[in-house]
Amino acid sequence: MTIEQLSDDESRVIILKAVADPMRLKIVRMLYKHRGEMNCGEIGEQLNIQKSTVSYHFRTLREAGLTTTRKSGPNKYVELRLSTFDTYLPGFLNTL
């Protein structure tokens, strides 16, 4: 089930849980400051976290509708889904 298929309140709960984790908040901040997509491996290296941990955090953000992921060959690229932030957390990104 995608975030769009849930009620607004159910969506808000999932989104707030996703950004309540300090590491995921760091990832969101990094993506916001970069202003575009980033290589998932590079993010993990910059934050000094293992690949499996990075994958878990990216999956949580993606399932909350906060990011999109694109695969190109062996690489994955992630980008913020600004429309979700605008709808459910207006102004949030500007506080980062």
NORSUL-V68068 format. One record per run of one state. SS is the DSSP state (~ for helix, > for strand, _ for the rest). FROM is the first residue (numbers start at 1). TO is the last residue. If there is no record, write none. Layout:
# NORSUL-V68068
SS:FROM:TO, SS:FROM:TO
This chain:
# NORSUL-V68068
_:1:2, ~:3:5, _:6:7, ~:8:19, _:20:21, ~:22:34, _:35:37, >:38:39, ~:40:47, _:48:50, ~:51:63, _:64:66, >:67:72, _:73:74, >:75:80, _:81:81, ~:82:88, _:89:92, ~:93:95, _:96:96
